[in-house]
Amino acid sequence: MSLHRFKVNDIVKVKTREEVLGTLDPSGKRDGCLFMEGMWNHCGQKWKVLKVVENVFDEHKFLMYEIAAPQYLLDGSICDGVREGETDRCDRSCYYFWNEEWLAEPDHAGPTPDPAI
């Protein structure tokens, strides 16, 4: 039995800002997963689940970590490289990690963002 509520290709809705805020600890995390500044723009929008995250590889420490709480990558939900308090943009294009508590089933079917935009 899967521990994950959603599966690849499911359509999910990112909860509202208020709902997400209610799940975050004082450091802006849920189960160790950071809700980054750029993720607020996704609140209320529908996305397709691209990947269910089971493990994460730390390329600096060369270690693999098992994910303790359900997390997801959403198709087209990519960090724009803006870092709080920094003037230079990051030169990577990384997917945001979404804790399951920040996602919900959409109220009704409808268009999802086009990741090519």
C-alpha positions as CSV (number, residue, x, y, z in Angstrom):
1,M,0.0,0.0,0.0
2,S,1.3,3.4,-1.0
3,L,2.0,6.0,1.7
4,H,1.3,8.7,-0.9
5,R,-2.1,10.3,-1.4
6,F,-1.4,11.3,-5.0
7,K,0.3,9.5,-7.9
8,V,2.0,10.5,-11.1
9,N,-0.3,12.3,-13.6
10,D,-2.9,13.2,-10.9
11,I,-4.1,16.8,-11.0
12,V,-3.6,18.5,-7.6
13,K,-4.3,22.0,-6.4
14,V,-1.8,23.9,-4.2
15,K,-3.6,25.1,-1.1
16,T,-4.2,28.8,-0.3
17,R,-1.5,30.9,1.4
18,E,-3.5,30.7,4.6
19,E,-3.8,27.0,4.5
20,V,-0.1,26.5,3.8
21,L,0.9,29.0,6.5
22,G,-1.0,26.8,9.0
23,T,1.2,23.8,8.2
24,L,4.6,25.5,8.5
25,D,6.9,25.5,11.5
26,P,8.7,28.7,12.6
27,S,11.5,28.0,10.1
28,G,9.0,27.8,7.2
29,K,9.2,24.0,6.8
30,R,6.9,21.0,7.1
31,D,8.5,17.7,7.9
32,G,11.8,19.2,6.9
33,C,10.6,20.4,3.5
34,L,11.1,24.1,3.0
35,F,8.3,26.2,1.5
36,M,10.4,28.6,-0.6
37,E,9.4,32.2,-1.4
38,G,8.7,31.6,-5.1
39,M,6.2,28.8,-4.2
40,W,3.6,31.4,-3.0
41,N,2.8,32.2,-6.6
42,H,1.6,28.6,-7.0
43,C,-1.1,28.9,-4.3
44,G,-4.6,28.2,-5.6
45,Q,-3.3,26.8,-9.0
46,K,-3.7,23.3,-10.4
47,W,-0.8,21.2,-11.4
48,K,-0.1,17.7,-12.7
49,V,2.1,15.4,-10.4
50,L,5.3,14.7,-12.3
51,K,7.0,12.6,-9.7
52,V,6.4,11.1,-6.3
53,V,9.6,11.7,-4.4
54,E,11.0,8.7,-2.5
55,N,14.7,9.6,-2.1
56,V,16.9,12.7,-2.4
57,F,20.6,12.7,-3.3
58,D,22.8,15.3,-1.7
59,E,25.4,16.0,-4.4
60,H,27.6,17.9,-2.0
61,K,27.8,15.2,0.7
62,F,27.3,12.3,-1.8
63,L,24.6,10.8,0.4
64,M,21.1,9.4,-0.4
65,Y,18.3,10.3,2.0
66,E,14.9,8.6,2.2
67,I,12.0,11.0,2.3
68,A,10.2,10.8,5.6
69,A,6.9,12.5,4.6
70,P,5.2,12.3,1.2
71,Q,6.6,14.9,-1.3
72,Y,6.0,15.6,-4.9
73,L,7.4,17.3,-8.0
74,L,4.8,19.2,-10.0
75,D,5.1,19.4,-13.8
76,G,6.4,22.9,-14.7
77,S,6.8,24.1,-11.1
78,I,10.4,25.2,-11.3
79,C,12.3,27.7,-9.2
80,D,13.0,30.9,-11.0
81,G,16.4,31.3,-9.3
82,V,15.5,34.3,-7.2
83,R,16.9,34.0,-3.7
84,E,15.7,36.0,-0.8
85,G,18.3,38.7,0.1
86,E,20.5,38.0,-2.9
87,T,21.0,40.2,-6.0
88,D,22.3,37.4,-8.2
89,R,20.1,34.6,-9.5
90,C,20.9,31.0,-9.1
91,D,21.9,29.5,-12.4
92,R,20.0,26.2,-11.9
93,S,16.5,25.2,-12.8
94,C,15.3,23.0,-10.0
95,Y,11.8,21.7,-9.3
96,Y,10.2,22.7,-6.1
97,F,9.6,19.9,-3.6
98,W,5.9,19.9,-2.4
99,N,4.9,18.4,0.9
100,E,1.7,16.5,0.6
101,E,0.1,18.8,3.3
102,W,0.4,21.7,0.8
103,L,-1.6,19.9,-1.9
104,A,-5.3,19.1,-2.2
105,E,-7.6,17.4,-4.8
106,P,-8.9,20.1,-7.1
107,D,-12.6,21.1,-6.7
108,H,-13.3,20.4,-10.3
109,A,-11.4,19.4,-13.5
110,G,-10.1,22.2,-15.6
111,P,-7.0,23.4,-17.4
112,T,-3.6,23.0,-15.8
113,P,-0.6,25.2,-16.5
114,D,1.4,24.4,-19.6
115,P,5.0,23.7,-18.4
116,A,6.3,25.0,-21.7
117,I,5.2,28.5,-20.9
